Amino acid sequence: MTTEDHRHRMGRPQKMSERVANVIADEILGGGIVAGQRLPTEKEMVAEYGVARTTVREALRLLESRDLVTIKAGIGGGPVACRPKFESLGNTMKLFLQLEGANISDVIDVRLTLEPIVARQATSSITDAQLDTMQAALDSMREAPEDYENFQEKNALFQTSIYKAAGNPAFRIVMETLWLLVRDAEPNEHPIATRKAATEAQQAVLDAMRERDADAAAAAMSDFVHDTARYYRKRLSAIISQPVHWQL
């Protein structure tokens, strides 16, 4: 059943602007139009799709709201293709978390359950190149623990490498979004001692993965995320217990 068929069954026919937006979205998501590429002008789209200029503008507005298009102003501007970021999904998730009265502590609970599962799955499929990338990230964190920006960047690289290695796009999308929600709730820099402890805990995860020991990797990841959860609940309890607040 097509999306249009579904809409008819639900009692609302698809608007022409939505049809045009879906055609353009398919091109962007399918690779026919790459990120950063300029789209045809409004005039060209009017001719190509046989619709009014207002319909094209509404289609572009819909695409912009989904982070598939950005509109550049001025001479030489116009619609430019882009790809959605995980931050956008996280912001949408915040909306639903707020509706349900959830807080960041609830998000942490989900990570406690899923992180070991993802680590176990990643162990069987992770490549030597990915392992080397993760080791380089830990080495960088270890060499300069006082550099918080570097710590954030390399910690993100370590975690997302595991999510990618799991080989399941759904896992990656969910886990990276949950990870960002927790990270973005942090108000201050973590103490250096906490950064060092996190690095060594992640090293235990990596060592188990390099040995292709899925049970050990899952156990090490469980230890790491539970230690992290205890830290958040001790040091940041007032923040993570507050209901999630969505904002534009």
Secondary structure, DSSP 8 states (H G I E B T S, - for coil): --HHHHHHHTT----HHHHHHHHHHHHHHHTSS-TT-B---HHHHHHHHT--HHHHHHHHHHHHHTTSEEEE-STT-EEEE----HHHHHHHHHHHHHHTT-BHHHHHHHHHHHHHHHHHHHHTT--HHHHHHHHHHHHHHHH-TT-HHHHHHHHHHHHHHHHHHT--HHHHHHHHHHHHHHHTT--S---HHHHHHHHHHHHHHHHHHHTT-HHHHHHHHHHHHHHHHHHHHHHSHHHHTSB-----
